[in-house]
Structures are given as structure tokens and as C-alpha cells.
Amino acid sequence: MRGSAQTEKLVSDVKRIVHDSEELLHDSGGALGDGVHELRERLRGALEATKSAYRKLEAKSKAGAKATDKAIRTHPYHAVGIALGIGLLTGVLAGRRSRS
């Protein structure tokens, strides 16, 4: 899995966790007991920290994508050459592995 695909999966997982946590907080609103209240406050704090981390991760991944796009547009032939070299190297290594 490539780095951007891993980042997209991580962002998706974090979104799902935040959504599920918000639903849990909402659904547990009528629960009784001091322990539940304390647990809800801890979950609320963890949820806020997760949202903050998600926003930072999203901003960082967008900045990385923009920087990559700019580098490729600035040096398109270099990018094609590097991609060709990596593809060739991968093919050679895969060919050796299949013969072994």
C-alpha cells in the first residue's frame, strides 16, 4: 500500500472513530451514575484530542500532496525518469524472485 493510500485509510478510520464516539456520547446522555459521567468526560476529552490530531493529519497530507504535485509539474522529465527507474528496478527484483 502506498503512503497516500495509507494516509487516506488512516483519515477514514479516524473519521469513523470520531463519528462512533460522538454517537456513544449522545446515546449515553441518559445513563445514571458518577462513573458514567466521569467516563463520558474522559471520552469527550479523548474525542477532542482525536479531532485535533485528525485536522493536523489532514492538513499535513494536503500539504504533502501539493508539494508533490508542484515538484512533478516543475520537473516532469525528472519525475518520469525516476518512475521509470523504480519500475525497472522493481521488475528486475520481481524477476529474480520468481526464478528462485
Long-range contacts (C-beta under 8 A, 24 or more apart in sequence): 4-61, 4-65, 7-57, 7-61, 8-61, 10-57, 11-54, 11-57, 11-58, 11-61, 14-50, 14-53, 14-54, 14-57, 15-54, 17-50, 18-47, 18-50, 18-51, 18-54, 21-46, 21-47, 21-50, 22-47
